[in-house]
Amino acid sequence: MLIEALKSKIHRVKVTQAELHYVGSITIDEDLMEASNIIENEKVQIVNINNGERLETYVIKGERGSGMVCLNGPAARKVQVGDIIIIISYAYLDFEEAKFFKPTLIFPNANNKLN
């Protein structure tokens, strides 16, 4: 049996941009992606702490070291620049494997940088 379990989480990052007229997705600083074990094109869930919105999209690699967290396309309507969000990815794991799997969780600072 497979279950869906937490794989990665970027906890409390600030939205730096919202680009409505874009193909769609979320652009994330490559440093944050690497540290959280999230890859380009991976499906993620976005949870907006400021307004309670939840949405799913895919990841685009942003400039390394930029601190960029940009919601693109229709997702841009679900956030305001400055909102605090949580970015979550999940994986399907075998039930027994999931009991021992340790997700990657990162906690960037107020400037979307790693400490």
ZIBELJO-V539871 format. One line per field, one symbol per residue. ss: DSSP state (a for helix, b for strand, c for the rest). phi: phi as a letter, one per 30 degrees, with the letter a starting at -180 (. if undefined). A space follows every 50 residues. Layout:
ss->???
phi->???
This chain:
ss->cbbbbbbbbbbbbbccbbbcccccbbbbbaaaaaaaccccccbbbbbbcc cccbbbbbbbbbccccccbbbbaaaaaacccccbbbbbbbbbbbaaaacc cccbbbccccccccc
phi->.cbcbecbbcciccdcabcdcbekkbcbeedddddcicceiddbccccdd bidbacabccdceeididbbdciedddcbbejdcbccbbbbdbeeddddc dcdcbbbdddcicdd
